[in-house]
């Protein structure tokens, strides 16, 4: 498999001539879709089919952020704005059986939509542990402030999606819950005790059996006081790979976010050099997509192997 180590985004509801050529000639590993790419179910099916046809790959990785609540891309024809992760977490704390049943039914519904629309990866669940006095960017996107609730519902989410042949992306590894600012605009710095983080925030991501994980653009000063997690070789190797034990494909969070201090190309290169198997670019600007793909290498042996496992799962 020949693929560039990048997940790209596109500008509108159909591929431009330039974008078609990017897929055809540069062969990015995958593509992520946003509201700007979606007007109707019919249009979205046509878009995903066109991408797969250009790539000559019926299993080509097409991702979407469909967490529920305020992070939903299918709101033109699917109303799940009330169904936040915290909504299910609160029910689960009262009655586990009812909580799991409702959550399973919800995921089955979302999965059927994604399958019909030609989407095979949902960048969910959020496994960030909710913290008091943290920034609201996570908020009700988290299941709970309770570690066990986060772990149990996170694992259930992955299992329910897998049964529907939809892969998941756990995020934001190794934990975004303590961030005091929004990483879309500024770099959060977490000064928390390392032992506290290991026993709580990092623990949420252990043994989750997800094919993919997405990094947090956060600087953990007790681990690496210079580089944020996405750009930190130390954090990726020692915490994400060793301590948490994540063995799958590690995806950077969006390299166009303001938490990262360089231009998108340098942000992408640094993320890949630090140990992210794939870099994620979400802004949909064709000239930046071209620049990133020019600098990105082809996927390595580990990513090829794990991609093959993902494709086998889809069969």
Secondary structure, 3 states (H helix, E strand, C coil): CCCEEEEECCCCCCCCHHHHHHHHHHCEEEEEECHHHCCCHHHHHHHHHHHHHHHCCCCCEEEECCCECCECCCCCCCCCCCCCHHHHHHHHHHCHHHHHHHHHHHHHHHHHHHHHHCCCEECCCECCCCCCCCCCCCHHHCCCCCHHHHHHHHHHHHHHHHHCCCEEEEEEECCCCCCCCCCCCCCEEECCCHHHHHHCCHHHHCCCCCCEEEECCEEECCCCCCCCHHHCHHHHHHHHHHHCCCCCEEEEEECCCCCCCCCHHHHHHHHHHHCCCEEECCCCCHHHHHHHHHHCCECCHHHHHHHHHHHHHHC
